[in-house]
Each structure stands twice: as structure tokens, then as C-alpha cells.
Amino acid sequence: MDKIKLSRQEAAEAAGESLSIIDDAISAGDLKSFVVGRRRFVRPDALRKWVDWLEKQSNAGKPVAYRAKRGAA
């Protein structure tokens, strides 16, 4: 059976991105996620939609750049 939910780390690995990029995308509202207990998960279809959206933005000449929050140490 294929996984129906991915941890943030699994989502990062599947997308070939860092965990901080996944967290920034979730915080920005670009990547849908949900919480079970204290853990946050991403559905594989949400991850695919996010990657498709990133590709569409890039093809339109507006690549998405997630940046570290100011004042973060």
C-alpha cells in the first residue's frame, strides 16, 4: 500500500527539497498540511500540487523563492 500521508521530512525527501523549504511553503500557505497530535503531515497529492504550482510559476517567469525569516537566529 502506498503511503497516504507523509511526514515533513518524507515530503522534503520526496520533493528533493530541504525541510526548511517545506516548512516555509507550509507557513506561506503554498503547501497544504495537517496536524495529528503534535506532528504535521502532508498528503502526497498536496505535495504533487505544490510541485506542479512551483513549475507553473517558474514557467511563467516568476520562480518562487522561500527565504529565511528576518530576525531568526
N, C-alpha and C positions, 0 to 999 in steps of 0.2 A: 504494500500500500504506500502511495506517495504521501509525503507529509502535507497536512492541511494547515499547519501554522509553523512559522519559523521564528526562532529567537532572533534578537537583533544581530547577534554575531553570525548566525546562519544566513540571515538576509545579506549581511555585508559580504560574506564569503561567496554567496550565490551571485551577487551583483558585481563582484570584483572591486568593491569599494571598501574604504575604511569604516570602522564602527562609528567614528566621529561624523563622517558624511551621512551615514544612515540616521544618526541621532539628529543632525542638523536638518535633514529632509523631513523627519517626523516633526520636529519642533516648528518648522516652517509651514507644516500642513500639506506638504507636497507628497508625502508617503503616508498612507493610512495605516494605522496600527491600533492595537487594543491591549488592554491590561487584564491579566488573570493573576489574582493575588498581588504580588509585588513585581511581577515580571511583565515586560512588554513584548508583544508578538506582532508579526506581520504575516498576512496571508500571501501565499505565492502569487495569486492573481493581482494583488495590490502591488507587489514588487515588480511584476511584469508591466503593469500600467505605468508605474513610476519611470521605469527604464524607457518605455515607449515615449513617454512625455519628455524625458531628457533628450531623446533622439530627435523628436519633433522640434523642440526648442533649438537644438544645435543646427538642424537643417534649415531653420528659419533665420539663422544668423544671430540667435540670442542664447548662446550656451549658458547653462546655469552654473553659477559658482557659489558654493556654500563656503562661508568664511567663519573663522573663529569669532566668538562674541567678544566685543570690546570689554576690556577690564577683566577678562578671565585670566586667571593665573595658572 
